[in-house]
Amino acid sequence: MKMLTIIFSVGSSIKMYKGLLKKQPGKKKASPWKPLLGAPIQKDDVSCGYYVMRYMKEIVEDNNIDLDKKWGTRAGLTYTAEEIDEIRGEWAEHVLQFPDQ
């Protein structure tokens, strides 16, 4: 259920961003979002998707609304194998809900 909430939140954010772009056709509008430079550093060449999903999950589930101060200063962060395995499990659980597709 948590994974569906995360997917819904990300989808809603993308729709909001696209809506902002449509308000001024022909003009590129600067994104209202700030880049969060505290993105985790992956240790290998194969787990980037899991790192992105874990990072997005932590941001979406964070109750602190001052994201730029917290997430923008977490440089050098890495995830443990257990944290990545947790995301793999949640992803697999979500995908296995749709066996016929």
N, CA and C of each residue as an Amber inpcrd file, in Angstrom:
protein
   303
   0.8110000  -1.1940000   0.0000000   0.0000000   0.0000000   0.0000000
   0.8580000   1.2630000   0.0000000   1.9910000   1.2190000   0.7260000
   2.8800000   2.3830000   0.7540000   3.3930000   2.7020000  -0.6490000
   3.7110000   1.6570000  -1.4250000   4.2490000   1.8620000  -2.7650000
   3.2240000   2.5740000  -3.6460000   1.9390000   2.2150000  -3.5140000
   0.9040000   2.8780000  -4.2990000   0.8000000   4.3500000  -3.9180000
   0.9350000   4.6600000  -2.6430000   0.8930000   6.0490000  -2.1900000
   2.0600000   6.8320000  -2.7900000   3.2330000   6.2180000  -2.8240000
   4.4040000   6.8780000  -3.3930000   4.1980000   7.1090000  -4.8870000
   3.7100000   6.0940000  -5.5850000   3.4730000   6.2210000  -7.0240000
   2.4670000   7.3260000  -7.2850000   1.3900000   7.3900000  -6.4970000
   0.3880000   8.4310000  -6.6580000   0.9900000   9.8120000  -6.4170000
   1.8080000   9.9470000  -5.3790000   2.4200000  11.2430000  -5.0500000
   3.3480000  11.7220000  -6.1640000   4.1520000  10.8160000  -6.6840000
   5.0690000  11.1840000  -7.7680000   4.2760000  11.5610000  -9.0110000
   3.2560000  10.7760000  -9.3270000   2.4210000  11.0850000 -10.4930000
   1.7530000  12.4380000 -10.3660000   1.2510000  12.7480000  -9.1860000
   0.6170000  14.0490000  -8.9530000   1.6180000  15.1880000  -9.1170000
   2.8310000  14.9790000  -8.6450000   3.8620000  16.0170000  -8.7640000
   4.2140000  16.2750000 -10.2200000   4.3180000  15.2170000 -10.9970000
   4.6230000  15.3740000 -12.4290000   3.4980000  16.1200000 -13.1310000
   2.2440000  15.8010000 -12.8020000   1.1060000  16.4950000 -13.4060000
   1.1250000  17.9850000 -13.0440000   1.4600000  18.2940000 -11.7780000
   1.5480000  19.7000000 -11.3630000   2.6000000  20.4400000 -12.1780000
   3.7560000  19.8150000 -12.3460000   4.8450000  20.4370000 -13.0930000
   4.4420000  20.6620000 -14.5460000   3.8360000  19.6660000 -15.1630000
   3.3920000  19.8170000 -16.5530000   2.3380000  20.9120000 -16.6580000
   1.4730000  21.0210000 -15.6520000   0.4710000  22.0740000 -15.6290000
   1.0970000  23.4570000 -15.5710000   2.1700000  23.6030000 -14.8170000
   2.8760000  24.8860000 -14.7500000   3.4590000  25.2520000 -16.1030000
   3.9720000  24.2750000 -16.8270000   4.5570000  24.5410000 -18.1380000
   3.4990000  24.9550000 -19.1520000   2.2890000  24.4060000 -19.0480000
   1.2200000  24.7120000 -20.0020000   0.6690000  26.1220000 -19.8160000
   0.8480000  26.6970000 -18.6560000   0.3000000  28.0350000 -18.3930000
   0.9730000  29.1090000 -19.2270000   2.2010000  28.8700000 -19.6640000
   2.9230000  29.8510000 -20.4680000   3.4920000  29.1580000 -21.7020000
   2.6400000  28.8640000 -22.6900000   3.1470000  28.1730000 -23.8800000
   4.1930000  29.0200000 -24.6040000   5.1840000  28.3650000 -25.1120000
   6.2440000  29.0520000 -25.8350000   7.3450000  29.5800000 -24.9430000
   7.1020000  29.6800000 -23.6810000   8.1060000  30.1530000 -22.7330000
   8.5330000  28.9960000 -21.8560000   9.8150000  28.8750000 -21.6830000
  10.3070000  27.8770000 -20.7420000  10.3120000  28.5170000 -19.3670000
   9.6020000  27.9090000 -18.4900000   9.5160000  28.4410000 -17.1380000
  10.4800000  27.6710000 -16.2420000  11.1580000  28.3950000 -15.4190000
  12.0610000  27.7460000 -14.4710000  11.2400000  26.9000000 -13.5050000
  11.7280000  25.7590000 -13.1990000  11.0480000  24.8600000 -12.2870000
  10.9710000  25.4960000 -10.8960000   9.8120000  25.3770000 -10.2480000
   9.7050000  25.9120000  -8.8900000  10.4230000  25.0260000  -7.8750000
  10.9150000  23.8780000  -8.3230000  11.5810000  22.9540000  -7.4290000
  13.0620000  23.2610000  -7.3540000  13.6340000  23.0540000  -6.1980000
  15.0700000  23.2380000  -6.0100000  15.7670000  21.8870000  -6.1490000
  16.9300000  21.8560000  -6.7700000  17.6590000  20.5820000  -6.8140000
  18.1470000  20.2140000  -5.4170000  17.9410000  18.9760000  -5.0410000
  18.3710000  18.5130000  -3.7220000  19.6730000  17.7500000  -3.9010000
  20.7630000  18.3770000  -3.5590000  22.0840000  17.8380000  -3.8420000
  22.5000000  16.7130000  -2.9030000  21.6650000  16.3570000  -1.9680000
  22.0030000  15.2940000  -1.0350000  21.6120000  13.9120000  -1.5270000
  21.5450000  13.7330000  -2.8280000  21.1670000  12.4320000  -3.3740000
  22.2030000  11.3820000  -3.0070000  21.7520000  10.1870000  -2.6710000
  22.6770000   9.1280000  -2.2760000  23.5730000   8.6860000  -3.4290000
  24.7250000   8.1960000  -3.0920000  25.7010000   7.7270000  -4.0670000
  25.6430000   6.2070000  -4.0960000  25.3800000   5.6520000  -5.2710000
  25.3230000   4.1950000  -5.3560000  26.7230000   3.6110000  -5.4430000
  26.8460000   2.3870000  -4.9460000  28.1530000   1.7520000  -4.8460000
  28.4650000   0.8390000  -6.0250000  27.4810000   0.6140000  -6.8980000
  27.7080000  -0.2980000  -8.0220000  27.0460000   0.2510000  -9.2820000
  27.0940000  -0.5350000 -10.3520000  26.5460000  -0.0840000 -11.6380000
  25.1520000  -0.6200000 -11.9280000  24.5570000  -1.3680000 -11.0150000
  23.3020000  -2.0280000 -11.3450000  22.1130000  -1.6330000 -10.4590000
  22.3180000  -0.9140000  -9.4030000  21.2180000  -0.6540000  -8.4760000
  20.6900000   0.7800000  -8.5340000  20.9400000   1.5030000  -9.6140000
  20.5410000   2.9190000  -9.6550000  19.0310000   3.0950000  -9.5140000
  18.2400000   2.2330000 -10.1370000  16.7870000   2.3460000 -10.0210000
  16.3130000   2.1780000  -8.5920000  16.9280000   1.2420000  -7.8820000
  16.5530000   1.0270000  -6.4830000  16.9680000   2.2200000  -5.6230000
  18.0990000   2.8160000  -5.9360000  18.5260000   4.0140000  -5.1990000
  17.5350000   5.1540000  -5.4140000  17.1000000   5.3350000  -6.6510000
  16.1380000   6.3990000  -6.9590000  14.8290000   6.1380000  -6.2240000
  14.3570000   4.8810000  -6.2640000  13.0990000   4.5630000  -5.5890000
  13.2130000   4.7740000  -4.0780000  14.3230000   4.3770000  -3.4890000
  14.5190000   4.5540000  -2.0520000  14.5570000   6.0310000  -1.6860000
  15.2730000   6.8080000  -2.4840000  15.3970000   8.2500000  -2.2490000
  14.0260000   8.9280000  -2.3640000  13.2790000   8.5770000  -3.4170000
  11.9470000   9.1510000  -3.5950000  11.0230000   8.7610000  -2.4440000
  11.0990000   7.5130000  -2.0110000  10.2610000   7.0480000  -0.9100000
  10.5500000   7.8420000   0.3570000  11.8190000   8.0630000   0.6610000
  12.1690000   8.8020000   1.8680000  11.6760000  10.2400000   1.8080000
  11.7670000  10.8580000   0.6490000  11.2950000  12.2370000   0.5160000
   9.7780000  12.2960000   0.6690000   9.0600000  11.3890000  -0.0040000
   7.5990000  11.3960000   0.0480000   7.0860000  11.1050000   1.4560000
   7.7410000  10.2040000   2.1690000   7.2830000   9.8330000   3.5090000
   7.7500000  10.7920000   4.6000000   8.6150000  11.7220000   4.2770000
   9.1460000  12.6590000   5.2650000   8.0780000  13.6810000   5.6460000
   7.8130000  13.8160000   6.9210000   6.8120000  14.7750000   7.4010000
   7.3700000  16.1860000   7.5330000   8.6740000  16.3320000   7.4320000
   9.3030000  17.6460000   7.5430000   9.0840000  18.3950000   6.2300000
   8.3790000  19.5130000   6.2700000   8.0650000  20.2330000   5.0370000
   9.2160000  21.1160000   4.5550000  10.2450000  21.2330000   5.3320000
  11.4020000  22.0450000   4.9470000  12.4360000  21.1420000   4.2480000
  12.0500000  20.5990000   3.0960000  12.8580000  19.5900000   2.4150000
  14.2280000  20.0810000   1.9890000  14.3050000  21.3210000   1.4990000
  15.5860000  21.7750000   0.9520000  16.6790000  21.8400000   2.0170000
  16.3080000  22.1470000   3.2500000  17.3340000  22.1920000   4.3060000
  17.7820000  20.7900000   4.7080000  16.8340000  19.8620000   4.7840000
  17.1850000  18.5080000   5.2140000  17.8390000  17.7150000   4.0820000
  17.2070000  17.6750000   2.9180000  17.6680000  16.8150000   1.8310000
  18.7680000  17.4540000   1.0030000  18.8930000  18.7420000   1.0400000
  19.9300000  19.4140000   0.2690000  21.3020000  19.3660000   0.9170000
  21.3530000  18.8900000   2.1450000  22.6250000  18.8820000   2.8760000
  23.0880000  17.4810000   3.2400000  22.5480000  16.4810000   2.6040000
  22.8990000  15.0950000   2.9460000  23.9190000  14.5140000   1.9710000
  24.8670000  15.2960000   1.5630000  25.8680000  14.8430000   0.5870000
  26.6390000  13.6410000   1.1160000  26.9650000  12.7380000   0.2160000
  27.7700000  11.5780000   0.5790000  26.9700000  10.4260000   1.1650000
  25.6530000  10.5520000   1.2000000  24.8050000   9.5090000   1.7510000
  24.8600000   8.2600000   0.8650000  24.9350000   7.0980000   1.4770000
  24.7880000   5.8290000   0.7600000  23.7830000   4.9780000   1.5170000
  23.1860000   4.0270000   0.8290000  22.2430000   3.1180000   1.4650000
  22.9250000   1.7950000   1.7540000  22.4600000   1.1530000   2.8030000
  22.9820000  -0.1700000   3.1330000  22.3190000  -1.2030000   2.2250000
  22.8930000  -2.3910000   2.1730000  22.3090000  -3.4810000   1.3760000
  20.9010000  -3.8020000   1.8880000  20.6970000  -3.7080000   3.1920000
  19.3860000  -3.9920000   3.7680000  18.3430000  -2.9690000   3.3120000
  18.7340000  -1.6950000   3.2320000  17.8000000  -0.6560000   2.7800000
  17.4190000  -0.8550000   1.3180000  18.3760000  -1.2410000   0.5010000
  18.0870000  -1.5000000  -0.9140000  17.2490000  -2.7710000  -1.0550000
  17.5410000  -3.7940000  -0.2520000  16.7520000  -5.0240000  -0.2870000
  15.2990000  -4.7700000   0.1170000  15.1030000  -3.8400000   1.0420000
  13.7340000  -3.4810000   1.4510000  12.9590000  -2.9240000   0.2560000
  13.5860000  -2.0560000  -0.5150000  12.9330000  -1.4880000  -1.6980000
  12.6830000  -2.5730000  -2.7400000  13.6490000  -3.4510000  -2.9380000
  13.4560000  -4.5590000  -3.8880000  12.2310000  -5.3860000  -3.5000000
  12.1040000  -5.6580000  -2.2060000  10.9630000  -6.4340000  -1.7200000
   9.6460000  -5.7210000  -1.9340000   9.6030000  -4.4160000  -1.6360000
   8.3770000  -3.6420000  -1.8340000   8.0150000  -3.5830000  -3.3110000
   9.0070000  -3.3950000  -4.1670000   8.7580000  -3.3410000  -5.6020000
   8.2140000  -4.6830000  -6.0860000   8.8460000  -5.7760000  -5.6690000
   8.4020000  -7.1110000  -6.0880000   6.9790000  -7.3860000  -5.5980000
   6.6960000  -7.0090000  -4.3650000   5.3610000  -7.1990000  -3.8180000
   4.3340000  -6.4420000  -4.6380000   4.6660000  -5.2310000  -5.0220000
   3.7430000  -4.4260000  -5.8340000   3.5350000  -5.0410000  -7.2090000
   4.6140000  -5.4310000  -7.8690000   4.5240000  -5.9840000  -9.2260000
   3.7710000  -7.3140000  -9.2320000   3.9540000  -8.1230000  -8.2070000
   3.2910000  -9.4310000  -8.1430000   1.7850000  -9.3220000  -7.9240000
   1.2940000  -8.1370000  -7.6520000  -0.1650000  -7.9290000  -7.5490000
  -0.8320000  -7.9930000  -8.9080000  -0.0470000  -7.9150000  -9.9850000
  -0.5620000  -7.8720000 -11.3400000   0.0070000  -9.0200000 -12.1720000
  -0.2960000 -10.2700000 -11.8140000   0.3530000 -11.4090000 -12.4870000
  -0.0460000 -11.5960000 -13.9420000  -1.2210000 -11.1460000 -14.3430000
  -1.7000000 -11.3770000 -15.7060000  -1.2440000 -10.3370000 -16.7020000
  -0.5940000  -9.2920000 -16.2510000  -0.2560000  -8.1990000 -17.1670000
   1.1620000  -8.2600000 -17.5990000
